[in-house]
């Protein structure tokens, strides 16, 4: 429940995808300094499981670390054994939800339509990652939130500083932000890390402004 509460209360999940393994901990620490308390390390990144282990060991409960792009229960289990506290998927796989809940972790599967969203929730998912959100926009979340207001939604894909507040005000429980926050194509220098901390602060502030 601490993990779930952290995600819902802080409302921002930072996605780290494709980073050099030697830079991941520095990136996570910079995000933490900016107020981020939940990060997703994508499993299709180099050394993802080792990065999850390192960050979990170093940060403890100061940062909730999740594994993203978990396409099957085997991947989810490997990530959970490495220390992941939540599992995100771009698609809906009922066995992955089952595996995640078996280990007492937070399940965030991907869904797109109201039918998929409800199916994922009924299967035990804690939050539904609506992906790709960029093709839908905040208006979709307002429409879905009406009949499915009991289901926490996490728009992912195309989320940036300009729309994060709109998504939350439309009924999303939070947002997951990828390259608009953590751009792993840039060299990870001290200047980059300072900039990342400032950007994280901006996202946290936008989330707080949402009514």
C-alpha positions as CSV (number, residue, x, y, z in Angstrom):
1,X,0.0,0.0,0.0
2,X,2.9,2.4,0.6
3,X,3.9,2.0,-3.0
4,X,0.4,2.6,-4.3
5,X,-0.1,5.6,-2.0
6,X,3.2,7.1,-3.1
7,X,2.2,6.9,-6.7
8,X,-1.3,8.3,-6.2
9,X,-0.2,11.0,-3.8
10,X,2.8,12.3,-5.7
11,X,1.1,11.7,-9.1
12,X,4.3,11.6,-11.2
13,X,6.1,8.4,-12.3
14,X,9.3,9.1,-14.1
15,X,10.2,6.6,-16.8
16,X,13.9,5.7,-17.4
17,X,14.4,3.9,-20.7
18,X,17.7,3.2,-22.5
19,X,20.0,4.9,-20.0
20,X,23.6,3.7,-19.5
21,X,23.5,1.4,-16.4
22,X,26.3,3.5,-14.9
23,X,24.1,6.6,-15.0
24,X,20.8,5.2,-13.6
25,X,21.5,5.8,-9.9
26,X,22.7,9.4,-10.5
27,X,19.5,10.0,-12.6
28,X,17.3,8.6,-9.9
29,X,19.0,10.7,-7.2
30,X,18.5,13.8,-9.3
31,X,14.8,13.0,-9.7
32,X,14.5,12.4,-6.0
33,X,16.0,15.7,-5.2
34,X,13.3,17.3,-7.5
35,X,10.5,15.6,-5.5
36,X,9.9,12.4,-7.6
37,X,9.2,9.4,-5.5
38,X,8.4,6.7,-8.1
39,X,10.5,5.7,-11.0
40,X,10.0,3.0,-13.7
41,X,13.1,1.3,-15.1
42,X,12.1,-0.2,-18.5
43,X,13.1,-3.8,-18.8
44,X,14.1,-3.3,-22.4
45,X,17.0,-1.1,-21.2
46,X,20.5,-2.4,-20.9
47,X,21.2,-4.0,-17.5
48,X,17.7,-3.2,-16.3
49,X,17.5,-5.9,-13.6
50,X,20.9,-4.9,-12.2
51,X,19.8,-1.2,-12.2
52,X,16.6,-2.1,-10.2
53,X,18.7,-4.0,-7.7
54,X,21.2,-1.1,-7.3
55,X,18.6,1.6,-7.0
56,X,16.5,-0.3,-4.6
57,X,19.5,-1.2,-2.4
58,X,20.8,2.4,-2.4
59,X,17.5,4.3,-2.1
60,X,15.4,1.9,0.1
61,X,11.9,3.3,0.7
62,X,13.0,6.8,-0.3
63,X,12.2,5.9,-3.9
64,X,9.6,3.4,-5.1
65,X,11.2,1.5,-8.0
66,X,9.1,-0.2,-10.6
67,X,9.9,-2.3,-13.7
68,X,8.3,-1.2,-17.0
69,X,7.7,-3.0,-20.3
70,X,7.0,-6.3,-18.5
71,X,5.3,-8.3,-21.3
72,X,4.9,-11.6,-19.5
73,X,4.8,-13.1,-16.0
74,X,8.3,-14.4,-16.3
75,X,9.7,-10.9,-16.8
76,X,7.6,-9.6,-14.0
77,X,8.9,-12.2,-11.6
78,X,12.5,-11.5,-12.5
79,X,11.9,-7.8,-11.8
80,X,10.1,-8.5,-8.5
81,X,13.0,-10.7,-7.4
82,X,15.4,-7.9,-8.3
83,X,13.5,-5.6,-5.9
84,X,10.8,-3.9,-8.1
85,X,7.8,-2.7,-6.1
86,X,5.5,-2.2,-9.0
87,X,5.2,-3.7,-12.5
88,X,4.0,-1.7,-15.6
89,X,3.1,-3.2,-19.0
90,X,2.2,-1.5,-22.3
91,X,-0.4,-4.3,-22.8
92,X,-3.0,-6.3,-20.8
93,X,-1.7,-9.7,-19.8
94,X,-3.8,-11.3,-17.1
95,X,-1.1,-13.8,-16.0
96,X,1.3,-10.8,-15.5
97,X,-1.2,-9.2,-13.2
98,X,-1.6,-12.5,-11.3
99,X,2.1,-12.9,-10.9
100,X,2.6,-9.3,-9.7
101,X,-0.2,-9.7,-7.0
102,X,1.2,-13.0,-5.9
103,X,4.4,-11.2,-4.9
104,X,2.4,-8.4,-3.1
105,X,3.5,-5.8,-5.6
106,X,1.5,-3.0,-7.3
107,X,0.2,-4.0,-10.8
108,X,-0.1,-1.4,-13.5
109,X,-1.0,-3.1,-16.8
110,X,-1.7,-1.3,-20.0
111,X,-5.1,-0.8,-21.5
112,X,-6.8,1.4,-24.1
113,X,-10.5,1.0,-24.2
114,X,-13.1,1.1,-21.4
115,X,-13.6,-2.7,-21.8
116,X,-9.9,-3.4,-21.4
117,X,-9.6,-0.9,-18.5
118,X,-12.5,-2.7,-16.6
119,X,-11.1,-6.1,-17.4
120,X,-7.7,-5.2,-16.0
121,X,-9.2,-3.8,-12.9
122,X,-11.4,-6.8,-12.3
123,X,-8.3,-9.0,-12.7
124,X,-6.7,-7.3,-9.8
125,X,-4.8,-4.4,-11.3
126,X,-4.2,-1.5,-8.9
127,X,-3.8,1.3,-11.5
128,X,-4.4,1.1,-15.2
129,X,-1.8,2.5,-17.5
130,X,-3.7,4.0,-20.4
131,X,-1.3,3.8,-23.4
132,X,-0.7,5.5,-25.7
133,X,-2.4,8.5,-24.1
134,X,-1.1,10.9,-26.8
135,X,-3.6,9.5,-29.2
136,X,-6.5,10.1,-26.8
137,X,-5.8,13.3,-25.0
138,X,-7.2,14.6,-21.6
139,X,-10.8,14.6,-22.9
140,X,-10.8,10.8,-23.1
141,X,-9.9,10.5,-19.4
142,X,-12.8,12.9,-18.5
143,X,-15.2,10.7,-20.5
144,X,-14.0,7.4,-19.0
145,X,-13.7,8.8,-15.5
146,X,-17.5,9.3,-15.5
147,X,-18.7,5.7,-15.6
148,X,-15.4,4.2,-14.3
149,X,-14.5,6.7,-11.6
150,X,-13.5,3.9,-9.1
151,X,-10.6,2.9,-11.4
152,X,-7.3,4.8,-11.0
153,X,-5.9,5.7,-14.4
154,X,-2.3,6.6,-15.4
155,X,-1.9,8.2,-18.8
156,X,1.4,7.3,-20.4
157,X,2.9,8.3,-23.8
158,X,3.1,12.0,-24.8
159,X,2.8,13.4,-21.3
160,X,4.7,16.6,-20.9
161,X,4.7,19.8,-18.8
162,X,2.1,21.4,-21.0
163,X,-0.6,18.7,-20.4
164,X,0.2,17.0,-17.1
165,X,-2.2,19.3,-15.2
166,X,-4.9,18.7,-17.8
167,X,-4.7,15.0,-17.5
168,X,-5.0,15.0,-13.7
169,X,-7.8,17.5,-13.8
170,X,-9.6,15.2,-16.2
171,X,-9.6,12.5,-13.6
172,X,-6.3,10.7,-14.0
173,X,-4.8,9.5,-10.7
174,X,-1.3,10.5,-12.0
175,X,0.9,10.4,-15.0
176,X,3.9,8.5,-16.2
177,X,6.5,10.7,-18.0
178,X,9.2,9.4,-20.3
179,X,11.6,11.4,-22.5
180,X,9.9,14.7,-21.8
181,X,11.5,14.4,-18.3
182,X,14.3,11.9,-18.6
183,X,16.0,12.2,-22.0
184,X,18.5,9.4,-22.1
185,X,19.9,10.7,-25.4
186,X,21.7,13.5,-23.6
187,X,25.1,13.0,-21.9
188,X,24.7,12.6,-18.2
189,X,26.8,15.5,-16.8
190,X,26.5,17.5,-13.6
191,X,24.7,20.1,-15.6
192,X,22.3,17.6,-17.0
193,X,21.5,16.2,-13.5
194,X,20.9,19.7,-12.1
195,X,18.6,20.4,-15.1
196,X,16.8,17.1,-14.4
197,X,16.2,18.1,-10.8
198,X,14.7,21.4,-11.8
199,X,12.5,19.7,-14.4
200,X,11.3,17.2,-11.8
201,X,10.3,20.1,-9.5
202,X,8.3,21.6,-12.3
203,X,6.3,18.4,-12.9
204,X,5.6,18.0,-9.2
205,X,4.4,21.7,-9.0
206,X,2.1,21.1,-12.1
207,X,0.6,18.1,-10.4
208,X,0.0,20.1,-7.2
209,X,-1.7,22.8,-9.2
210,X,-4.3,20.4,-10.5
211,X,-7.7,20.7,-9.0
